[in-house]
Amino acid sequence: MEEKLFDIAGFSYNGFMGRLTGKPTGYKASFVKWTPDPGVGVFKCTDGKERNIPTFAVVGFDVADFPEQEKTGVMFGSPCKS
């Protein structure tokens, strides 16, 4: 599969729920793999960092285009923001 770069909307995520902040991130990102946290993936960003990013902040992300995420029973994930 060709690496696809997505725009990333500014977000805040506390490991349980999140929100869009409306602030631009200044980078794009490509999907690497799923984390154990439902709906959160590891993304390789154009600023050279790898970040955990919830898919609600990934503009144009369609889960049908990627491998199915394993169901782990995790209820809380690691907080992250951008």
N, C-alpha and C positions, 0 to 999 in steps of 0.2 A: 504494500500500500504506500502511495506517495505521501510524504510528510506534509500535512496541511497546517498552515499557520492561522490561528484564530486571534481576533481582537479580544482583549480581556477587559471587562468592565471593572471599575473599582468596587471592592466589596469588603465586608467585614463578616467573619464567620467565627462563632465561639465554640465550635465543636458539636453543637446541637442544632443551631439555627443560624441563618445569616441574612444579610440585606445588601442591596446595592447602594453604594455611597454617592454615585453620580460623578465621582472624580475620575479623570482619565489615568490609566496606568503607565502609559508611555512605552509599553512593550507588547509584543505578540507572543503566542505560545503554541507549541505542538504537544499533543498527547503522548505520554510515555507508557503509563500503566495506571491501573486502578489502585487506590489505597483500600484498606479494610473499611474505611468510613463510607457509608452509602452516598453515592453521587459525587464523590470527591476523587479526583485523579491527580497523578503527578504529571506536571507539564514542564517541558524544557522551554525556557523563555529566551527571547532574543537579546536580553541584557546579560546572558550567560549564566543565569541562575536556574535551578530546578525548584519549583514551588508546588505545594499542594493547593489545588484550586477547585472549589466547588463548581460543578458544571452550570449552575444558574448564572455564573459570572462569565462563562465562555460564550461569546457571541456566535450564534450559528451552530453550536454543538448539537449533534443528533446522536443519541446513544445507539441507534440502529446501525451506525457506521463503524462501530467499535466492538471489540469483544465484550461479551456479557460479563458484568461484574459479579464476582462470587458473593454469595450471601454469607456473611460472617457472624451475624447476630450482634455486631457492634452497635451500640446506641449513641455513644459520644465519640467524636473524633478529636483531632488536634486543632486548636484554634489557629486561624491564619487570617491575614488581611492583605490587601493590595491597594 
